Amino acid sequence: MNPSTAQAEVIVDELVRNGVRHAVLAPGSRNAPLAYALHRAAHAARLRLHVRIDERSAGFLALGLAARTHRPVPVFCTSGTAASNLHPAVSEAYHAGVPLLVITADRPPELRAAGANQTIDQHRLYGSEVRLFDELGVAEARSGQNAYWRSQVCRAWSAAACGLRGGPVHLNVPFREPLVPDGDTEWFESLDGRPDGERWTEAADHGAAPSSLSRPRAGRGLVLVGDWGAEAASAWGERFGWPVLSEVGGVGVSGPAAISTGMWLLNLPEFVREHRPEQVLCVGRPTVFRQVQQLLADAGVEVLLAHGGIDWPAPAHNVREVAATFEAETGGAPGPIDPQWLTSWQQADQKATAALHAALDLERWPNGPAVAREVVDALPENSLLVLGSSNPSRDVALAARQRPDVLVHRNRGAAGIDGTVSTAIGAAAGHGGPAYALLGDLTFLHDSNGLVLGPYEQRPDLTIVVFNDDGGGIFSLLEQGGPEHSGSFDRVFGTPHGTDLAQLCAAHGVEHVQVPGHAELREALRPAPGLRVVEVRANRDELRAVHQRLHAAVRSALLG
């Protein structure tokens, strides 16, 4: 057995011993030893192998799998710019706390010095956005290699899994030729791991941490749910009489304290003045709505933050207390509860909900908020819903009715549109139930390579709904979309593309249907096997006006 083959076999074996169940591979020549080892492990049913020809899609597929399975998922690629294409997924994993193992093949030092083909500097390629960087020594036929390789795999796994959620790790592996197995299965010393399939190095379970935030010091507070902790937030709100507001509205949040129109209410300055909280428990890192950032920046509001093991938001740098976790204490009196506080928010939520949906029923279909409402209403129980980072996240938060039985995933760590199709496919594979995605057309096109699934690859049961308004609709709602910028808007922000999504899907062998109305959309969302794209075409010219009319309706219902 040649050294490169021996090293690759040991790396894959130790990853499986550490708990790897899914692995993602982008093909190449320099990572051939790892490709052969992964194929053998998959053939032996030790792991499930996913192969993608595009490294960026491969990275986000692994990210989606890791986010839903809550364990590190390795993604393997060859040397050169292949490794650079994994950087967007690494950035998202770092800022979202997703346990991603990036294993890049590389040329050995003597070839780097010679300016060899497909060679860049991969040393600390991802900068500060990984929890650990390690480069393995080039494999050699000398004693002690097996223990060294296995130890470093365990070190990488532990770093990726450490904390409540985890993070990305980069393992760079230079290989010398020969890169393919030579038919010899013997190595001069044992390549076995620990007995009984155990890890080479056992690490303490970093996934569980004691709670640090357990009770409030004020009766009038709010819980803001960002990217995790919805169940615990609901329990906190019910225990202490605090309204629970989420960046995805009422989707995935349960209990009587959940306020589905929270983002509308926070956007009414008069309402906020009358309902100003003394404390806010911020769970995770909210990133979508400016009104949330304004509340957290209010110097008169004391901010408690449960950060989940990653960096925390501090818009005004005034956070009073931070902790990795939180849990409402259950013993004794619950503390200073204002009995009218939650009731007041619930009553406002009821008024806002009625006004919002009445106004939305009057709008011409399709529009973003109405489609988001229809999609969420139609989801089967215990569905996964992956949301694009632009308008879909906002539309669901603003227009969807309460669905506590739906699990939401959003790439809100770095909040880019990179790789969202692949993320959805990975998340669906790790979910094990009905899976859906709601994406804008630019987000869909940005990762259309994610639809490239070869004949050997698993096709998830995933329905992707694409709200196609032919360009960057999100900018219509921002400053760039104001009437004073109409002369330049369409060319540099609206960016119409005119792509025929039906032909694009046909080229990839993916089922596509365009739906003209409510009934057709609901029919298209019935659970069905395989990968499907459901397209809703719309005109974004009225998008800004629709949001203004909905805001006016909610404002009138609350303030008269």
VEXDREN-2710 file (C-alpha; in Angstrom, 1 decimal):
% VEXDREN-2710
k/r/px/py/pz
1/MET/0.0/0.0/0.0
2/ASN/1.4/3.4/-0.9
3/PRO/1.6/6.2/1.7
4/SER/-1.2/8.4/0.2
5/THR/-3.6/5.5/0.1
6/ALA/-2.7/4.5/3.7
7/GLN/-3.2/8.0/5.0
8/ALA/-6.6/8.5/3.2
9/GLU/-7.9/5.1/4.5
10/VAL/-7.0/6.0/8.0
11/ILE/-8.5/9.5/7.8
12/VAL/-11.8/8.2/6.6
13/ASP/-11.9/5.3/9.1
14/GLU/-11.3/7.6/12.0
15/LEU/-13.9/10.1/10.8
16/VAL/-16.5/7.3/10.8
17/ARG/-15.3/6.3/14.3
18/ASN/-15.9/9.8/15.4
19/GLY/-19.5/9.8/14.2
20/VAL/-19.5/10.8/10.5
21/ARG/-22.6/9.5/8.8
22/HIS/-22.6/11.8/5.7
23/ALA/-19.6/12.9/3.6
24/VAL/-19.5/15.2/0.6
25/LEU/-16.9/14.9/-2.2
26/ALA/-16.0/17.2/-5.1
27/PRO/-13.9/15.2/-7.5
28/GLY/-10.3/16.0/-8.5
29/SER/-7.0/14.4/-9.1
30/ARG/-5.0/15.4/-6.0
31/ASN/-7.8/14.2/-3.6
32/ALA/-8.0/10.9/-5.4
33/PRO/-6.7/8.9/-2.4
34/LEU/-9.6/10.3/-0.3
35/ALA/-12.1/9.7/-3.1
36/TYR/-11.2/6.0/-3.2
37/ALA/-11.3/5.7/0.6
38/LEU/-14.7/7.4/0.7
39/HIS/-16.1/5.1/-2.0
40/ARG/-15.0/2.0/-0.1
41/ALA/-16.5/3.3/3.1
42/ALA/-19.8/4.1/1.3
43/HIS/-19.8/0.7/-0.4
44/ALA/-19.5/-0.9/3.0
45/ALA/-22.4/1.2/4.3
46/ARG/-20.3/2.9/6.9
47/LEU/-21.3/6.4/5.6
48/ARG/-23.5/8.0/2.9
49/LEU/-21.5/9.6/0.2
50/HIS/-22.7/12.7/-1.7
51/VAL/-20.7/13.7/-4.8
52/ARG/-21.0/17.1/-6.4
53/ILE/-19.0/18.6/-9.3
54/ASP/-19.1/22.2/-8.0
55/GLU/-17.2/22.8/-4.8
56/ARG/-19.4/25.8/-3.7
57/SER/-22.5/23.6/-4.0
58/ALA/-20.6/20.8/-2.2
59/GLY/-19.8/23.1/0.7
60/PHE/-23.3/24.2/1.2
61/LEU/-24.7/20.7/0.8
62/ALA/-22.4/19.7/3.7
63/LEU/-23.5/22.8/5.6
64/GLY/-27.2/21.9/5.2
65/LEU/-26.5/18.3/6.4
66/ALA/-24.5/19.5/9.4
67/ALA/-27.1/22.0/10.4
68/ARG/-29.9/19.5/10.5
69/THR/-28.0/16.5/11.8
70/HIS/-26.2/18.6/14.5
71/ARG/-22.9/16.7/13.9
72/PRO/-19.8/17.6/11.8
73/VAL/-20.1/16.8/8.1
74/PRO/-16.8/16.6/6.1
75/VAL/-16.5/18.1/2.6
76/PHE/-13.5/17.0/0.5
77/CYS/-12.0/18.8/-2.5
78/THR/-8.8/18.9/-4.6
79/SER/-6.1/21.6/-4.5
80/GLY/-6.1/25.1/-6.0
81/THR/-9.1/27.3/-6.5
82/ALA/-11.3/24.3/-5.7
83/ALA/-10.5/25.0/-2.1
84/SER/-11.3/28.7/-2.6
85/ASN/-14.8/27.9/-3.7
86/LEU/-15.5/26.4/-0.3
87/HIS/-14.9/29.8/1.4
88/PRO/-18.5/31.0/1.3
89/ALA/-19.7/27.9/3.1
90/VAL/-17.0/28.2/5.6
91/SER/-18.0/31.8/6.3
92/GLU/-21.6/30.8/6.8
93/ALA/-20.7/27.9/9.1
94/TYR/-18.4/30.2/11.2
95/HIS/-21.0/32.9/11.7
96/ALA/-24.0/30.5/12.1
97/GLY/-22.2/27.9/14.4
98/VAL/-22.4/24.9/12.0
99/PRO/-20.0/22.0/12.5
100/LEU/-18.3/21.8/9.1
101/LEU/-15.1/19.8/8.4
102/VAL/-13.3/21.1/5.3
103/ILE/-10.7/18.7/4.1
104/THR/-8.6/20.0/1.2
105/ALA/-6.1/18.0/-0.7
106/ASP/-2.8/19.9/-1.6
107/ARG/0.4/19.5/-3.5
108/PRO/3.4/18.5/-1.3
109/PRO/5.9/21.3/-0.5
110/GLU/8.4/20.5/-3.3
111/LEU/5.6/20.9/-5.9
112/ARG/4.4/24.2/-4.4
113/ALA/8.0/25.5/-4.6
114/ALA/8.1/24.5/-8.3
115/GLY/4.9/26.4/-9.2
116/ALA/3.0/23.2/-10.0
117/ASN/-0.4/23.2/-11.7
118/GLN/-3.5/23.8/-9.6
119/THR/-1.4/25.2/-6.7
120/ILE/-2.2/28.1/-4.5
121/ASP/-1.3/28.9/-0.9
122/GLN/-3.8/26.9/1.1
123/HIS/-2.1/27.5/4.4
124/ARG/-4.8/29.1/6.6
125/LEU/-6.8/29.8/3.5
126/TYR/-10.0/30.7/5.4
127/GLY/-8.2/33.1/7.8
128/SER/-9.9/33.7/11.1
129/GLU/-13.2/32.0/10.1
130/VAL/-12.2/28.5/11.2
131/ARG/-11.9/27.2/14.8
132/LEU/-8.8/25.2/13.9
133/PHE/-6.4/24.9/11.0
134/ASP/-4.1/22.0/10.7
135/GLU/-1.9/20.7/7.9
136/LEU/-1.0/17.1/8.1
137/GLY/2.6/16.1/7.3
138/VAL/3.1/14.4/3.9
139/ALA/2.5/10.6/4.4
140/GLU/5.6/8.5/4.6
141/ALA/6.4/4.9/5.3
142/ARG/7.7/5.4/8.8
143/SER/6.6/4.4/12.3
144/GLY/4.0/6.3/14.2
145/GLN/2.0/7.6/11.2
146/ASN/-1.2/5.8/12.1
147/ALA/-1.4/7.3/15.6
148/TYR/-0.5/10.8/14.3
149/TRP/-3.2/10.7/11.5
150/ARG/-5.9/9.4/13.9
151/SER/-5.0/11.8/16.6
152/GLN/-5.3/14.8/14.3
153/VAL/-8.6/13.7/12.9
154/CYS/-9.9/13.5/16.5
155/ARG/-8.5/17.0/17.2
156/ALA/-10.3/18.4/14.1
157/TRP/-13.6/16.6/15.0
158/SER/-13.5/17.9/18.6
159/ALA/-12.8/21.5/17.4
160/ALA/-15.7/21.4/15.0
161/ALA/-18.1/19.8/17.5
162/CYS/-17.1/22.0/20.4
163/GLY/-19.7/24.3/21.9
164/LEU/-23.5/24.3/21.7
165/ARG/-23.6/24.2/17.9
166/GLY/-20.0/23.9/16.6
167/GLY/-18.1/25.6/13.8
168/PRO/-15.9/25.0/10.8
169/VAL/-12.4/23.4/10.8
170/HIS/-9.9/23.2/8.0
171/LEU/-7.7/20.2/7.5
172/ASN/-5.2/20.5/4.7
173/VAL/-3.7/17.3/3.4
174/PRO/-0.8/17.3/1.0
175/PHE/-0.4/14.1/-1.1
176/ARG/2.5/12.8/-3.0
177/GLU/2.1/10.5/-6.0
178/PRO/1.1/7.8/-6.5
179/LEU/-2.4/9.0/-5.8
180/VAL/-4.3/5.8/-6.7
181/PRO/-4.2/2.4/-4.9
182/ASP/-1.5/0.1/-6.2
183/GLY/-3.4/-3.2/-5.4
184/ASP/-1.3/-3.9/-2.4
185/THR/-3.3/-3.9/0.9
186/GLU/-0.4/-4.3/3.3
187/TRP/1.4/-1.6/5.3
188/PHE/4.5/-2.2/7.2
189/GLU/2.8/-1.6/10.6
190/SER/-0.8/-1.9/11.8
191/LEU/-3.3/0.8/10.5
192/ASP/-6.0/-0.4/12.9
193/GLY/-7.9/2.0/15.1
194/ARG/-9.0/1.4/18.7
195/PRO/-10.8/-1.8/19.5
196/ASP/-14.6/-2.0/19.1
197/GLY/-14.8/0.9/16.7
198/GLU/-13.9/3.5/19.4
199/ARG/-12.3/6.9/18.7
200/TRP/-8.6/7.2/18.9
201/THR/-9.0/10.1/21.3
202/GLU/-12.2/10.5/23.4
203/ALA/-13.3/14.1/24.1
204/ALA/-15.8/15.2/26.7
205/ASP/-19.3/16.0/25.2
206/HIS/-19.2/19.7/24.4
207/GLY/-22.7/19.7/23.1
208/ALA/-24.4/20.2/26.5
209/ALA/-23.7/23.2/28.7
210/PRO/-25.3/24.3/31.9
211/SER/-27.7/27.2/31.7
212/SER/-26.5/30.6/32.9
213/LEU/-29.6/32.8/32.3
214/SER/-32.4/31.5/34.3
215/ARG/-34.7/34.3/35.4
216/PRO/-35.4/38.0/34.6
217/ARG/-35.0/41.0/36.9
218/ALA/-38.0/42.8/35.4
219/GLY/-41.7/42.2/34.8
220/ARG/-41.9/43.9/31.5
221/GLY/-39.6/42.2/29.0
222/LEU/-39.4/40.7/25.6
223/VAL/-37.8/37.6/24.2
224/LEU/-36.3/38.0/20.7
225/VAL/-35.6/34.7/18.9
226/GLY/-32.9/34.9/16.2
227/ASP/-31.5/31.7/14.8
228/TRP/-32.0/29.1/17.5
229/GLY/-33.7/28.4/20.8
230/ALA/-37.3/28.8/19.9
231/GLU/-38.6/26.0/22.2
232/ALA/-36.7/27.3/25.2
233/ALA/-37.8/30.9/24.4
234/SER/-41.4/29.8/24.4
235/ALA/-41.0/28.3/27.8
236/TRP/-39.4/31.4/29.1
237/GLY/-42.2/33.6/27.8
238/GLU/-44.9/31.4/29.3
239/ARG/-43.1/31.2/32.6
240/PHE/-42.4/34.9/33.1
241/GLY/-45.2/36.5/31.1
242/TRP/-42.9/37.9/28.4
243/PRO/-44.0/38.2/24.7
244/VAL/-41.9/36.0/22.4
245/LEU/-41.1/37.6/19.1
246/SER/-39.3/35.7/16.3
247/GLU/-37.5/36.8/13.1
248/VAL/-39.6/34.2/11.4
249/GLY/-42.9/35.4/12.9
250/GLY/-45.1/32.7/14.2
251/VAL/-43.4/29.8/12.3
252/GLY/-41.6/27.4/14.5
253/VAL/-42.6/29.2/17.7
254/SER/-45.2/27.7/20.0
255/GLY/-47.1/28.7/23.2
256/PRO/-49.4/31.5/24.3
257/ALA/-46.6/34.0/24.5
258/ALA/-45.7/33.8/20.8
259/ILE/-46.5/37.0/19.0
260/SER/-46.7/36.3/15.2
261/THR/-46.9/40.0/14.2
262/GLY/-44.0/41.1/16.4
263/MET/-42.0/42.5/13.5
264/TRP/-44.9/44.7/12.5
265/LEU/-45.5/45.9/16.1
266/LEU/-41.8/46.8/16.6
267/ASN/-42.0/48.9/13.4
268/LEU/-44.7/51.2/15.0
269/PRO/-42.7/53.8/17.0
270/GLU/-45.9/54.9/18.9
271/PHE/-46.7/51.4/19.9
272/VAL/-43.1/50.7/21.0
273/ARG/-43.1/53.9/23.2
274/GLU/-46.2/52.6/25.0
275/HIS/-44.8/49.0/25.2
276/ARG/-41.2/49.7/25.9
277/PRO/-39.7/46.7/27.6
278/GLU/-37.4/47.0/30.6
279/GLN/-35.4/44.0/29.6
280/VAL/-34.9/42.0/26.4
281/LEU/-33.7/38.4/26.2
282/CYS/-32.0/38.1/22.8
283/VAL/-31.6/34.5/21.7
284/GLY/-28.9/34.1/19.1
285/ARG/-28.1/36.8/16.5
286/PRO/-31.1/38.5/14.8
287/THR/-30.0/39.9/11.4
288/VAL/-33.1/40.6/9.3
289/PHE/-35.1/43.6/10.7
290/ARG/-33.9/47.1/11.4
291/GLN/-36.5/47.6/14.1
292/VAL/-35.0/44.8/16.1
293/GLN/-31.6/46.4/15.9
294/GLN/-33.1/49.7/17.0
295/LEU/-34.7/48.0/20.0
296/LEU/-31.4/46.3/21.0
297/ALA/-29.6/49.7/20.6
298/ASP/-32.1/51.5/23.0
299/ALA/-29.9/52.7/25.9
300/GLY/-32.9/52.4/28.2
301/VAL/-33.5/48.7/27.6
302/GLU/-31.3/46.2/29.4
303/VAL/-30.2/43.4/27.1
304/LEU/-29.6/39.8/28.2
305/LEU/-28.0/37.7/25.5
306/ALA/-27.9/33.9/25.0
307/HIS/-25.3/33.6/22.3
308/GLY/-25.3/29.8/21.7
309/GLY/-21.5/29.6/21.7
310/ILE/-20.7/32.1/18.9
311/ASP/-20.2/35.8/18.6
312/TRP/-23.0/38.0/19.9
313/PRO/-24.8/41.1/18.6
314/ALA/-24.4/44.4/20.4
315/PRO/-25.7/47.2/18.2
316/ALA/-25.0/49.9/20.9
317/HIS/-22.4/47.8/22.8
318/ASN/-24.7/47.9/25.9
319/VAL/-25.3/44.2/26.5
320/ARG/-25.8/43.7/30.3
321/GLU/-25.3/40.0/30.5
322/VAL/-24.2/37.2/28.2
323/ALA/-24.3/33.4/28.5
324/ALA/-24.0/30.5/26.1
325/THR/-27.4/29.1/27.1
326/PHE/-30.6/30.0/28.9
327/GLU/-33.4/28.1/30.6
328/ALA/-36.4/29.4/32.6
329/GLU/-36.1/28.3/36.2
330/THR/-39.1/26.2/37.3
331/GLY/-38.8/26.2/41.1
332/GLY/-40.3/28.9/43.4
333/ALA/-42.1/32.1/42.5
334/PRO/-41.4/33.2/38.9
335/GLY/-40.3/36.7/39.9
336/PRO/-41.7/40.2/39.1
337/ILE/-44.5/39.4/36.6
338/ASP/-46.7/42.2/35.3
339/PRO/-50.0/40.4/34.6
340/GLN/-51.1/43.0/32.1
341/TRP/-47.9/43.1/30.1
342/LEU/-48.3/39.9/28.0
343/THR/-52.1/40.5/27.7
344/SER/-51.5/43.8/26.1
345/TRP/-49.1/42.3/23.5
346/GLN/-51.5/39.5/22.8
347/GLN/-54.4/41.9/22.2
348/ALA/-52.3/43.9/19.9
349/ASP/-51.2/40.8/18.1
350/GLN/-54.8/39.8/17.5
351/LYS/-55.7/43.2/16.1
352/ALA/-52.6/43.3/13.9
353/THR/-53.2/39.8/12.6
354/ALA/-56.8/40.5/11.6
355/ALA/-55.9/43.7/9.9
356/LEU/-52.9/42.3/8.1
357/HIS/-54.7/39.3/6.6
358/ALA/-57.7/41.3/5.7
359/ALA/-55.5/43.8/3.8
360/LEU/-53.5/41.0/2.2
361/ASP/-56.7/39.4/0.9
362/LEU/-57.3/42.6/-1.0
363/GLU/-54.0/42.7/-2.7
364/ARG/-53.5/41.4/-6.3
365/TRP/-52.0/38.0/-6.3
366/PRO/-49.2/37.0/-6.6
367/ASN/-47.1/39.1/-4.3
368/GLY/-44.3/38.0/-1.9
369/PRO/-46.2/38.2/1.4
370/ALA/-49.3/36.4/0.0
371/VAL/-47.2/33.6/-1.5
372/ALA/-45.3/33.2/1.7
373/ARG/-48.6/32.9/3.6
374/GLU/-49.9/30.3/1.1
375/VAL/-46.7/28.2/1.3
376/VAL/-46.7/28.1/5.1
377/ASP/-50.4/27.3/5.3
378/ALA/-50.0/24.4/2.9
379/LEU/-47.0/22.7/4.6
380/PRO/-47.6/19.3/6.1
381/GLU/-47.0/18.8/9.8
382/ASN/-43.4/18.6/10.9
383/SER/-42.1/20.0/7.6
384/LEU/-38.7/21.6/7.1
385/LEU/-38.8/25.0/5.5
386/VAL/-35.6/26.5/4.1
387/LEU/-35.8/30.2/3.5
388/GLY/-33.8/32.4/1.1
389/SER/-31.9/35.2/2.8
390/SER/-33.6/38.1/1.0
391/ASN/-37.4/38.7/0.7
392/PRO/-38.5/35.1/1.6
393/SER/-37.2/35.5/5.2
394/ARG/-39.0/38.8/5.5
395/ASP/-42.2/37.7/3.8
396/VAL/-42.6/34.7/6.1
397/ALA/-42.0/36.8/9.2
398/LEU/-44.5/39.4/8.1
399/ALA/-47.3/37.4/6.6
400/ALA/-47.2/33.8/7.6
401/ARG/-49.8/32.5/10.2
402/GLN/-48.6/30.6/13.3
403/ARG/-47.2/27.2/12.5
404/PRO/-45.3/25.9/15.6
405/ASP/-45.0/22.5/14.0
406/VAL/-42.7/23.7/11.1
407/LEU/-38.9/23.7/11.4
408/VAL/-37.2/26.7/9.7
409/HIS/-33.7/26.8/8.4
410/ARG/-32.0/30.0/7.2
411/ASN/-28.5/30.7/6.2
412/ARG/-28.3/33.8/8.4
413/GLY/-24.8/33.5/9.7
414/ALA/-23.3/35.6/6.9
415/ALA/-26.8/36.1/5.3
416/GLY/-25.6/35.6/1.8
417/ILE/-27.5/34.0/-1.0
418/ASP/-24.7/31.6/-1.8
419/GLY/-25.4/27.9/-2.1
420/THR/-29.0/28.0/-0.9
421/VAL/-30.3/25.4/-3.3
422/SER/-27.5/23.0/-2.1
423/THR/-28.2/24.0/1.6
424/ALA/-31.8/23.0/1.1
425/ILE/-30.9/19.7/-0.5
426/GLY/-28.5/18.9/2.4
427/ALA/-31.0/20.0/5.0
428/ALA/-33.7/17.9/3.4
429/ALA/-31.5/14.8/3.4
430/GLY/-30.8/15.3/7.1
431/HIS/-34.4/16.1/8.1
432/GLY/-36.1/12.9/7.4
433/GLY/-39.5/14.4/6.7
434/PRO/-41.3/16.6/4.3
435/ALA/-39.0/19.4/3.1
436/TYR/-39.6/22.7/1.3
437/ALA/-37.7/25.8/0.3
438/LEU/-38.9/29.3/-0.5
439/LEU/-36.4/31.2/-2.6
440/GLY/-36.2/34.3/-4.7
441/ASP/-35.2/33.9/-8.3
442/LEU/-31.7/35.4/-7.9
443/THR/-31.0/33.1/-4.9
444/PHE/-32.2/30.2/-7.0
445/LEU/-30.1/31.2/-10.0
446/HIS/-27.0/31.8/-7.8
447/ASP/-26.9/28.1/-7.0
448/SER/-28.6/26.5/-9.9
449/ASN/-25.5/24.2/-10.0
450/GLY/-27.0/22.7/-6.9
451/LEU/-29.6/21.0/-9.2
452/VAL/-26.8/19.0/-10.8
453/LEU/-27.4/15.5/-9.4
454/GLY/-25.7/12.6/-11.1
455/PRO/-27.4/9.2/-11.6
456/TYR/-25.7/7.8/-8.5
457/GLU/-26.8/10.5/-6.1
458/GLN/-29.7/10.5/-3.7
459/ARG/-32.6/12.9/-4.7
460/PRO/-34.2/14.3/-1.6
461/ASP/-37.9/14.7/-1.2
462/LEU/-37.7/18.5/-1.6
463/THR/-40.1/21.1/-3.2
464/ILE/-38.4/24.4/-4.0
465/VAL/-40.8/27.3/-4.5
466/VAL/-39.2/30.1/-6.5
467/PHE/-40.9/33.5/-6.3
468/ASN/-39.7/34.8/-9.7
469/ASP/-40.0/38.6/-10.0
470/ASP/-37.2/38.8/-12.5
471/GLY/-34.5/40.4/-10.4
472/GLY/-33.5/41.8/-7.1
473/GLY/-36.9/42.6/-5.5
474/ILE/-35.3/43.1/-2.0
475/PHE/-33.8/46.4/-3.2
476/SER/-37.3/47.7/-3.9
477/LEU/-37.9/47.8/-0.2
478/LEU/-34.6/49.5/0.7
479/GLU/-33.4/53.1/0.1
480/GLN/-32.3/52.2/-3.4
481/GLY/-35.9/51.5/-4.3
482/GLY/-37.1/55.1/-3.6
483/PRO/-38.7/57.1/-6.5
484/GLU/-35.8/59.5/-6.5
485/HIS/-33.5/56.6/-7.7
486/SER/-35.8/55.2/-10.4
487/GLY/-33.5/56.2/-13.3
488/SER/-30.7/53.9/-12.2
489/PHE/-32.6/51.3/-10.1
490/ASP/-33.4/48.6/-12.7
491/ARG/-30.0/48.5/-14.3
492/VAL/-27.8/48.3/-11.2
493/PHE/-30.2/47.0/-8.5
494/GLY/-33.2/45.4/-10.1
495/THR/-31.0/43.5/-12.5
496/PRO/-33.6/41.7/-14.6
497/HIS/-32.3/38.4/-16.1
498/GLY/-35.1/36.9/-18.2
499/THR/-34.0/33.4/-17.5
500/ASP/-36.5/30.6/-18.4
501/LEU/-36.6/28.5/-15.3
502/ALA/-38.5/25.8/-17.0
503/GLN/-35.8/25.2/-19.5
504/LEU/-33.1/25.5/-16.8
505/CYS/-34.8/22.8/-14.8
506/ALA/-35.3/20.6/-17.9
507/ALA/-31.6/20.8/-18.6
508/HIS/-30.9/19.3/-15.2
509/GLY/-33.7/16.8/-15.4
510/VAL/-35.6/18.4/-12.5
511/GLU/-39.4/18.5/-12.5
512/HIS/-40.8/22.0/-12.9
513/VAL/-44.3/23.5/-12.7
514/GLN/-45.4/27.1/-13.0
515/VAL/-48.5/27.9/-11.0
516/PRO/-50.8/30.8/-12.0
517/GLY/-53.0/30.9/-8.8
518/HIS/-53.7/29.9/-5.2
519/ALA/-55.3/26.6/-6.0
520/GLU/-52.6/25.5/-8.3
521/LEU/-49.9/26.5/-5.8
522/ARG/-51.6/24.4/-3.0
523/GLU/-51.9/21.5/-5.3
524/ALA/-48.2/21.7/-6.3
525/LEU/-47.3/21.7/-2.6
526/ARG/-48.8/18.3/-1.8
527/PRO/-46.1/15.9/-0.5
528/ALA/-44.5/14.0/-3.4
529/PRO/-41.2/12.1/-3.8
530/GLY/-38.2/13.6/-5.4
531/LEU/-36.9/17.0/-6.2
532/ARG/-39.3/19.6/-7.7
533/VAL/-39.3/23.3/-8.6
534/VAL/-42.6/25.3/-8.3
535/GLU/-42.3/28.7/-9.9
536/VAL/-44.6/31.6/-9.1
537/ARG/-44.1/34.5/-11.5
538/ALA/-44.7/38.0/-10.3
539/ASN/-44.1/41.7/-11.1
540/ARG/-42.0/43.6/-8.6
541/ASP/-43.2/47.0/-9.7
542/GLU/-45.9/47.0/-6.9
543/LEU/-43.7/45.4/-4.2
544/ARG/-42.9/48.6/-2.3
545/ALA/-46.5/49.8/-2.5
546/VAL/-47.9/46.4/-1.2
547/HIS/-45.7/46.6/1.9
548/GLN/-46.7/50.2/2.5
549/ARG/-50.4/49.3/2.3
550/LEU/-50.0/46.4/4.7
551/HIS/-48.0/48.6/7.1
552/ALA/-50.8/51.2/6.9
553/ALA/-53.5/48.6/7.7
554/VAL/-51.6/47.3/10.8
555/ARG/-50.9/50.9/11.9
556/SER/-54.6/51.9/11.6
557/ALA/-55.8/48.8/13.5
558/LEU/-53.4/49.5/16.4
559/LEU/-53.3/53.3/16.5
560/GLY/-56.4/54.5/14.7
END
